[in-house]
């Protein structure tokens, strides 16, 4: 992605701003254009800088994160919102403001990576998406031997420690390929990340069952096991599945 994603960090704690800024600077697509230490400052900075994304704390004096998010949504060019807070109880309310994600402090680097991936996908242009489409088979290195799988035959993929397992209609295969790499290669074939460890073929999703803390369990056609759906992915997954 050539165009940088302009990012504003909002938190009343300097340490939290510095930590998040440090973590985000490792992503080439992210450009941190400013910081704010209050909800009021966040609104003013957003008007001045017109960020694409705002990482927004919830618990702040005077104007809190929820109030700031409501004001940001009323802007002519509303930014994406990522709530970044130590309080999990605000998650349900947060998604009323079309938050793209909800991060808990202390920040988990894997979760943050998932968040940045979702942000990048949101800003892909139609041309970039079309360019990323594939028409061939998926090549998997099984340790010297290369096999070619039809994406339509893959039910789901799971990362188990250092091994990636591909569960297909014709068998199960182990690979050292990172789940993130397979996600980018299979996105145009209807695959979706539901958890840091699971990538599923939406074609074979049979059922979603509420679990706990906003998470869900997912059933795949023809399989007995249930897969965990992280609460960070539930809203986007339902949007993908429902007509």
SETIKOL-774648 format. One record per residue (C-alpha): x, y, z; residue number from 1. Coordinates in Angstrom, 1 decimal, decimal comma, padded with zeros to 4 digits. Each point is the difference from the previous one (the first is absolute). Example, Ala and Ser with C-alpha at 12.3 -4.5 7.8 and 13.67 -1.06 7.14 Angstrom:
GUDREN/012,3/-004,5/007,8/1;
GUDREN/001,4/003,4/-000,7/2;
# end
This chain:
GUDREN/000,0/000,0/000,0/1;
GUDREN/001,6/003,2/-001,1/2;
GUDREN/-002,2/002,5/001,8/3;
GUDREN/000,7/000,3/003,7/4;
GUDREN/-002,9/-000,4/002,5/5;
GUDREN/000,0/003,2/002,0/6;
GUDREN/-000,4/-000,9/003,7/7;
GUDREN/-000,9/002,0/003,1/8;
GUDREN/000,7/-001,4/003,5/9;
GUDREN/-002,2/001,2/002,9/10;
GUDREN/000,7/-000,9/003,6/11;
GUDREN/000,3/002,2/003,1/12;
GUDREN/003,0/-002,1/001,2/13;
GUDREN/003,3/000,9/-001,7/14;
GUDREN/001,5/-003,5/000,6/15;
GUDREN/-002,9/-001,6/-001,8/16;
GUDREN/000,3/002,4/-003,0/17;
GUDREN/003,8/-000,7/-000,2/18;
GUDREN/-000,5/-003,7/000,2/19;
GUDREN/-002,6/-000,1/-002,7/20;
GUDREN/001,9/002,4/-002,2/21;
GUDREN/003,1/-002,2/000,3/22;
GUDREN/-001,9/-003,1/-000,9/23;
GUDREN/-001,8/001,6/-003,0/24;
GUDREN/003,2/001,5/-001,4/25;
GUDREN/001,1/-003,6/-001,0/26;
GUDREN/-002,8/-000,1/-002,6/27;
GUDREN/001,0/001,7/-003,3/28;
GUDREN/-003,6/000,8/-001,0/29;
GUDREN/-000,6/002,0/003,2/30;
GUDREN/000,9/003,7/000,3/31;
GUDREN/-000,5/001,5/003,4/32;
GUDREN/-001,0/003,6/-000,7/33;
GUDREN/-000,8/001,1/003,6/34;
GUDREN/-000,9/-000,8/003,6/35;
GUDREN/-002,6/001,4/002,4/36;
GUDREN/-000,4/-000,3/003,8/37;
GUDREN/-003,7/000,6/000,3/38;
GUDREN/-003,3/-000,5/-001,9/39;
GUDREN/-000,2/003,8/-000,7/40;
GUDREN/003,5/000,0/-001,4/41;
GUDREN/-000,8/-003,1/-002,1/42;
GUDREN/-002,9/001,8/-001,7/43;
GUDREN/002,1/003,1/-000,8/44;
GUDREN/002,9/-002,1/-001,3/45;
GUDREN/-002,3/-002,0/-002,1/46;
GUDREN/-001,5/003,1/-001,6/47;
GUDREN/003,6/001,4/-000,6/48;
GUDREN/001,8/-003,2/-001,1/49;
GUDREN/-002,9/-002,0/-001,6/50;
GUDREN/001,4/-003,4/001,1/51;
GUDREN/-001,2/-003,2/-001,6/52;
GUDREN/000,1/-001,9/003,3/53;
GUDREN/-000,2/001,1/003,6/54;
GUDREN/001,2/-002,3/002,8/55;
GUDREN/-002,2/001,2/002,9/56;
GUDREN/000,2/-000,5/003,7/57;
GUDREN/-003,3/-000,3/001,8/58;
GUDREN/000,5/001,2/003,6/59;
GUDREN/001,2/003,6/-000,2/60;
GUDREN/-000,9/003,1/002,1/61;
GUDREN/-002,8/002,3/-001,2/62;
GUDREN/-000,8/-001,2/-003,6/63;
GUDREN/000,5/-003,8/000,1/64;
GUDREN/000,7/-002,3/-002,9/65;
GUDREN/-003,6/-000,9/-000,8/66;
GUDREN/-001,0/003,7/-000,1/67;
GUDREN/003,0/000,8/-002,2/68;
GUDREN/-000,9/-002,9/-002,3/69;
GUDREN/-003,5/001,3/-000,4/70;
GUDREN/001,3/003,5/-001,0/71;
GUDREN/002,5/-001,6/-002,4/72;
GUDREN/-002,7/-001,9/-001,7/73;
GUDREN/-001,7/003,3/-000,8/74;
GUDREN/003,0/001,4/-001,9/75;
GUDREN/-000,2/000,4/-003,8/76;
GUDREN/002,7/-002,6/-000,3/77;
GUDREN/-000,4/-002,3/003,0/78;
GUDREN/003,1/-002,1/000,9/79;
GUDREN/000,0/-003,6/000,8/80;
GUDREN/000,0/-000,6/003,8/81;
GUDREN/002,1/-002,5/001,9/82;
GUDREN/-000,8/000,2/003,7/83;
GUDREN/003,1/-000,7/002,1/84;
GUDREN/-000,8/-000,4/003,7/85;
GUDREN/000,6/-002,0/003,2/86;
GUDREN/-003,8/-000,5/000,4/87;
GUDREN/-001,6/-003,0/-001,8/88;
GUDREN/-003,5/001,0/001,2/89;
GUDREN/-000,3/002,8/-002,6/90;
GUDREN/000,3/-002,3/-003,0/91;
GUDREN/-003,7/-000,3/-000,8/92;
GUDREN/-000,5/003,7/000,1/93;
GUDREN/003,1/000,6/-002,0/94;
GUDREN/-001,3/-001,8/-003,1/95;
GUDREN/-003,0/002,3/-000,1/96;
GUDREN/002,4/002,5/-001,3/97;
GUDREN/001,1/-002,3/-002,9/98;
GUDREN/003,3/-000,7/001,7/99;
GUDREN/002,2/-002,2/-002,2/100;
GUDREN/001,6/-001,5/003,1/101;
GUDREN/000,3/000,0/003,8/102;
GUDREN/003,5/-000,4/001,5/103;
GUDREN/000,6/-000,7/003,6/104;
GUDREN/003,0/001,3/002,0/105;
GUDREN/002,7/-001,1/000,5/106;
GUDREN/000,2/-000,3/-003,8/107;
GUDREN/000,5/-003,5/-001,4/108;
GUDREN/002,3/000,2/-003,1/109;
GUDREN/-001,9/-002,8/-001,9/110;
GUDREN/-003,3/001,7/000,6/111;
GUDREN/001,4/003,3/-001,1/112;
GUDREN/001,3/-001,6/-003,2/113;
GUDREN/-003,5/-001,4/-000,7/114;
GUDREN/-001,5/003,5/000,5/115;
GUDREN/002,5/001,6/-002,4/116;
GUDREN/-000,7/-002,7/-002,6/117;
GUDREN/-003,7/000,8/000,3/118;
GUDREN/000,7/003,7/-000,4/119;
GUDREN/002,1/-000,6/-003,1/120;
GUDREN/-002,6/-002,2/-001,6/121;
GUDREN/-002,6/002,7/000,6/122;
GUDREN/002,1/002,5/-002,0/123;
GUDREN/000,8/-002,3/-002,9/124;
GUDREN/-001,2/001,6/-003,2/125;
GUDREN/-002,1/-002,1/-002,4/126;
GUDREN/003,0/-000,1/-002,3/127;
GUDREN/002,2/-001,4/002,7/128;
GUDREN/-002,6/-002,6/000,9/129;
GUDREN/-000,4/-001,0/-003,6/130;
GUDREN/003,8/-000,2/-000,4/131;
GUDREN/000,2/-002,3/003,0/132;
GUDREN/-002,5/-002,5/-001,4/133;
GUDREN/001,4/-003,4/-000,9/134;
GUDREN/-001,3/-002,6/-002,4/135;
GUDREN/002,4/-002,9/000,5/136;
GUDREN/000,6/-002,6/002,6/137;
GUDREN/001,6/000,4/003,5/138;
GUDREN/003,5/-001,4/000,0/139;
GUDREN/001,0/-001,5/003,4/140;
GUDREN/003,5/-001,1/000,9/141;
GUDREN/-000,2/-003,1/002,1/142;
GUDREN/003,7/-000,1/000,7/143;
GUDREN/001,6/-000,6/-003,4/144;
GUDREN/-003,2/-001,2/-001,8/145;
GUDREN/-002,3/002,6/-001,4/146;
GUDREN/-003,7/-000,8/-000,4/147;
GUDREN/-002,7/002,2/-001,6/148;
GUDREN/-003,3/000,4/001,6/149;
GUDREN/-003,3/001,4/-001,4/150;
GUDREN/-001,1/002,8/002,4/151;
GUDREN/-003,6/-001,2/-000,3/152;
GUDREN/001,1/-003,3/001,6/153;
GUDREN/001,5/001,6/003,1/154;
GUDREN/-002,4/000,1/003,0/155;
GUDREN/002,1/001,9/002,4/156;
GUDREN/003,6/000,6/001,1/157;
GUDREN/001,4/000,1/003,5/158;
GUDREN/003,3/001,1/001,4/159;
GUDREN/001,2/-002,4/002,7/160;
GUDREN/003,2/001,1/001,6/161;
GUDREN/002,5/000,1/-002,9/162;
GUDREN/-002,1/-002,2/-002,4/163;
GUDREN/-002,8/001,2/-002,2/164;
GUDREN/-002,6/-002,7/-000,6/165;
GUDREN/-002,2/000,1/-003,1/166;
GUDREN/-003,2/-001,9/000,5/167;
GUDREN/-001,5/-000,9/-003,4/168;
GUDREN/-002,6/-002,2/-001,6/169;
GUDREN/002,7/-002,3/-001,3/170;
GUDREN/002,2/-000,3/003,2/171;
GUDREN/002,0/002,0/002,5/172;
GUDREN/003,4/001,5/-000,8/173;
GUDREN/002,7/001,6/002,2/174;
GUDREN/002,0/003,0/-001,2/175;
GUDREN/002,4/002,5/001,4/176;
GUDREN/-001,6/002,9/-001,9/177;
GUDREN/-001,2/002,8/002,2/178;
GUDREN/-003,7/000,4/000,4/179;
GUDREN/000,4/003,7/-000,9/180;
GUDREN/001,5/-000,9/-003,4/181;
GUDREN/-002,8/-002,5/-000,7/182;
GUDREN/-002,6/002,6/001,0/183;
GUDREN/001,3/002,5/-002,6/184;
GUDREN/000,1/-002,7/-002,7/185;
GUDREN/-003,5/-001,4/000,7/186;
GUDREN/-001,9/003,2/000,8/187;
GUDREN/-001,4/000,2/-003,6/188;
GUDREN/-001,3/-003,6/000,3/189;
GUDREN/-002,4/000,7/002,9/190;
GUDREN/002,2/-000,7/002,9/191;
GUDREN/-000,2/002,0/003,2/192;
GUDREN/002,0/000,3/003,2/193;
GUDREN/-002,1/-000,8/003,1/194;
GUDREN/002,7/-000,2/002,6/195;
GUDREN/003,8/000,4/000,1/196;
GUDREN/000,2/-003,8/-000,5/197;
GUDREN/-002,8/-000,7/-002,5/198;
GUDREN/-000,7/000,8/-003,6/199;
GUDREN/-003,3/-001,4/-001,4/200;
GUDREN/-001,6/-000,5/-003,4/201;
GUDREN/-003,3/001,9/000,4/202;
GUDREN/-001,7/-002,3/-002,4/203;
GUDREN/000,1/-002,8/002,6/204;
GUDREN/-001,2/001,9/003,1/205;
GUDREN/-003,1/-001,7/001,4/206;
GUDREN/-000,7/001,6/003,4/207;
GUDREN/001,1/002,7/002,4/208;
GUDREN/-000,7/-000,6/003,7/209;
GUDREN/000,6/002,7/002,8/210;
GUDREN/002,7/-001,0/002,4/211;
GUDREN/001,2/002,5/002,6/212;
GUDREN/001,3/003,5/000,3/213;
GUDREN/-001,4/000,8/-003,5/214;
GUDREN/001,9/-002,9/-001,7/215;
GUDREN/-001,8/-002,6/-002,1/216;
GUDREN/000,5/-003,7/-001,0/217;
GUDREN/-000,1/-000,8/-003,7/218;
GUDREN/-001,0/-003,3/-001,7/219;
GUDREN/001,4/-001,1/-003,3/220;
GUDREN/-002,0/-002,2/-002,4/221;
GUDREN/001,0/-003,7/000,4/222;
GUDREN/002,1/000,6/003,1/223;
GUDREN/-000,7/-000,7/003,7/224;
GUDREN/002,4/002,4/001,6/225;
GUDREN/-001,0/003,6/000,8/226;
GUDREN/002,3/002,9/-000,8/227;
GUDREN/000,4/003,0/002,2/228;
GUDREN/-001,0/003,4/-001,5/229;
GUDREN/001,7/002,9/001,8/230;
GUDREN/-002,4/002,8/001,0/231;
GUDREN/002,1/002,4/-002,1/232;
GUDREN/-001,1/-001,8/-003,1/233;
GUDREN/-003,7/-000,8/000,8/234;
GUDREN/-001,5/003,1/-001,6/235;
GUDREN/002,0/-000,2/-003,2/236;
GUDREN/-000,6/-003,7/-000,3/237;
GUDREN/-003,7/000,4/000,3/238;
GUDREN/000,1/002,7/-002,6/239;
GUDREN/001,8/-002,3/-002,3/240;
GUDREN/-002,4/-002,9/000,5/241;
GUDREN/-003,4/001,7/000,0/242;
GUDREN/-001,9/001,2/-003,0/243;
# end
